[in-house]
Amino acid sequence: KQIPAIAGIFILGRVTVESLLSKGIEVPK
């Protein structure tokens, strides 16, 4: 399966946000 570029960016962004939250860093929404 091929993931559309936009979906890939969205998923990557979510993973980044969750990793920051797991480190206890506040992320503005």
PyMOL commands that place a pseudoatom at each C-alpha (Angstrom):
pseudoatom trace, name=CA, resn=LYS, resi=1, chain=A, elem=C, hetatm=0, pos=[0.000, 0.000, 0.000]
pseudoatom trace, name=CA, resn=GLN, resi=2, chain=A, elem=C, hetatm=0, pos=[1.197, 3.510, -0.740]
pseudoatom trace, name=CA, resn=ILE, resi=3, chain=A, elem=C, hetatm=0, pos=[0.507, 6.267, 1.754]
pseudoatom trace, name=CA, resn=PRO, resi=4, chain=A, elem=C, hetatm=0, pos=[-0.337, 9.698, 0.302]
pseudoatom trace, name=CA, resn=ALA, resi=5, chain=A, elem=C, hetatm=0, pos=[2.263, 12.357, 1.136]
pseudoatom trace, name=CA, resn=ILE, resi=6, chain=A, elem=C, hetatm=0, pos=[-0.231, 14.406, 3.171]
pseudoatom trace, name=CA, resn=ALA, resi=7, chain=A, elem=C, hetatm=0, pos=[-1.188, 11.389, 5.287]
pseudoatom trace, name=CA, resn=GLY, resi=8, chain=A, elem=C, hetatm=0, pos=[2.485, 10.595, 5.851]
pseudoatom trace, name=CA, resn=ILE, resi=9, chain=A, elem=C, hetatm=0, pos=[3.192, 14.137, 7.024]
pseudoatom trace, name=CA, resn=PHE, resi=10, chain=A, elem=C, hetatm=0, pos=[0.137, 14.036, 9.306]
pseudoatom trace, name=CA, resn=ILE, resi=11, chain=A, elem=C, hetatm=0, pos=[1.208, 10.731, 10.851]
pseudoatom trace, name=CA, resn=LEU, resi=12, chain=A, elem=C, hetatm=0, pos=[4.782, 11.947, 11.263]
pseudoatom trace, name=CA, resn=GLY, resi=13, chain=A, elem=C, hetatm=0, pos=[3.522, 15.120, 12.936]
pseudoatom trace, name=CA, resn=ARG, resi=14, chain=A, elem=C, hetatm=0, pos=[1.379, 13.094, 15.340]
pseudoatom trace, name=CA, resn=VAL, resi=15, chain=A, elem=C, hetatm=0, pos=[4.284, 10.847, 16.275]
pseudoatom trace, name=CA, resn=THR, resi=16, chain=A, elem=C, hetatm=0, pos=[6.447, 13.911, 16.904]
pseudoatom trace, name=CA, resn=VAL, resi=17, chain=A, elem=C, hetatm=0, pos=[3.790, 15.523, 19.122]
pseudoatom trace, name=CA, resn=GLU, resi=18, chain=A, elem=C, hetatm=0, pos=[3.265, 12.317, 21.100]
pseudoatom trace, name=CA, resn=SER, resi=19, chain=A, elem=C, hetatm=0, pos=[7.013, 11.858, 21.612]
pseudoatom trace, name=CA, resn=LEU, resi=20, chain=A, elem=C, hetatm=0, pos=[7.261, 15.446, 22.870]
pseudoatom trace, name=CA, resn=LEU, resi=21, chain=A, elem=C, hetatm=0, pos=[4.314, 14.917, 25.219]
pseudoatom trace, name=CA, resn=SER, resi=22, chain=A, elem=C, hetatm=0, pos=[5.902, 11.729, 26.561]
pseudoatom trace, name=CA, resn=LYS, resi=23, chain=A, elem=C, hetatm=0, pos=[8.943, 13.826, 27.483]
pseudoatom trace, name=CA, resn=GLY, resi=24, chain=A, elem=C, hetatm=0, pos=[6.689, 16.233, 29.401]
pseudoatom trace, name=CA, resn=ILE, resi=25, chain=A, elem=C, hetatm=0, pos=[7.074, 19.130, 26.968]
pseudoatom trace, name=CA, resn=GLU, resi=26, chain=A, elem=C, hetatm=0, pos=[4.026, 21.338, 26.526]
pseudoatom trace, name=CA, resn=VAL, resi=27, chain=A, elem=C, hetatm=0, pos=[2.884, 21.437, 22.916]
pseudoatom trace, name=CA, resn=PRO, resi=28, chain=A, elem=C, hetatm=0, pos=[0.660, 24.348, 21.838]
pseudoatom trace, name=CA, resn=LYS, resi=29, chain=A, elem=C, hetatm=0, pos=[-2.381, 23.152, 19.918]
for i in range(1, 29): cmd.bond("trace and resi %d" % i, "trace and resi %d" % (i + 1))
show_as sticks, trace
zoom trace
